[in-house]
Amino acid sequence: QVRFAESGGGLVQPGGSLRLSCKVSGTILSVFNSEFMGWYRQVPNKQRELIASIRGSQINYVAAVKGRFTISRDNAKRIVYLQMNNLKPEDTAVYYCQGLGRDYWGQGTPVTVSS
């Protein structure tokens, strides 16, 4: 079974930065670079939101994070990164990664932006 393991979250002050990592493990019967991978976030009582995605050379961001977050991937290591700069309190959430056509989630990594 393919698994998604997020890490790198923590407590940061507004304006700070964090780099999240998503390690994808298990057997993947496809070219990893060609597969969709996305970063999502969720706050209590709200829907999980897709904020950034990457598939080959195609990269997309929602307006709330565009210009501040950067998604990238290391296909050899099967790791997807999310560099988050100029963090704001409203970025506080549990962050998840998911892709490869799967419909399940890992544990996520919490990010708290507060002074």
N, C-alpha and C positions, 0 to 999 in steps of 0.2 A: 504494500500500500504506500502511495506517495504521502509524505508528511511535510508539513510546513512548520519550521521552528524559528520564531521571531526572537530577536534579542536587541539590546542596545538602548532600551528605554530608560527613563529615570526622571529625576527632578532637576529642572533648569529654571533660571530666571528669565523673565521676558527679554527678548533680544538675543538670547543664547542660541546654541546650536546642539544638535544631536545627530548621530548617524546610526540608523537602524539597519539591521541585517536580517535576511530571511534565508535560511538554509533549507534547500529542498532535497529531501532524501527519498530513497526508494527507487524502484526501476521505472524509468521513463522511456517508453517505446516510441520516441519521436526525437526530432532535433530540438533541444531545449531552447535555443535562440529563437526559433520560429513560433514558440508557444507564448500565449498570453500570460502575463504575470501582473498582478495588481497589488497595490497597497490600499488598505481600507482602514477606517477608524470608526469607533463607536463610543458614544457617551451614554450614560444611563437614560433610559426611557426614550431613546432616539434610535432611528434605523442605522444600521451599518452603512457607511458611505464610502464609495470608491473615490479616492483622491488622486491617484496616479497610476498609470499603467504603461507597460512596455511590451511590444511584440516586434521583434526584429528591430528595424529602424523607426518604427512608429511609436511615438511617445505622446501621452496626453496627460493633462492635469485639469483639475477643477479650478475655477477662478479663485477660490479661497486660498489656494496654496501656490498658484502659478507665480513664478518669479522668486519664490522663497525655498521651495522644495525641488530636489532633483532625484529622479529615479534612474538607476543604472543596474547593470547585471554583469556578473562574471560567469560566463557559460561553462567554463572548464570546472570551476568550483561549485557550480549550480547555486550561486548566492545572488540574491537580489537586494540592492541597497536603496535606502531612502535617506538622502542628506537633507536635513531640515535646518534652515537658517532663519534668523530673525523670528524666533518663535514667539507666539502670542498666547495669552491665557486661553483663548478660544481653541487653541490646538490641543488642549488637554483632552486625552481620550486613551482608549486601549487601541493599539495599532496592530493590524493583522495583514498577512500576505496570503494570497491565494491565486491559483491559476490552473493551467493545464486541463481545463474542463472539469475540475473537481467541484463538488458541492458541499464540502465539509471544511472545517477550520482548525487551526492550531490554537494554542493557548493565548497568543497575542503578547504584546509587550506594552506595559503602561507608560504613558508619557504625561508628566505633570509640569505645567508651566506656571510658576507662581513666584512672587517675591517674598 
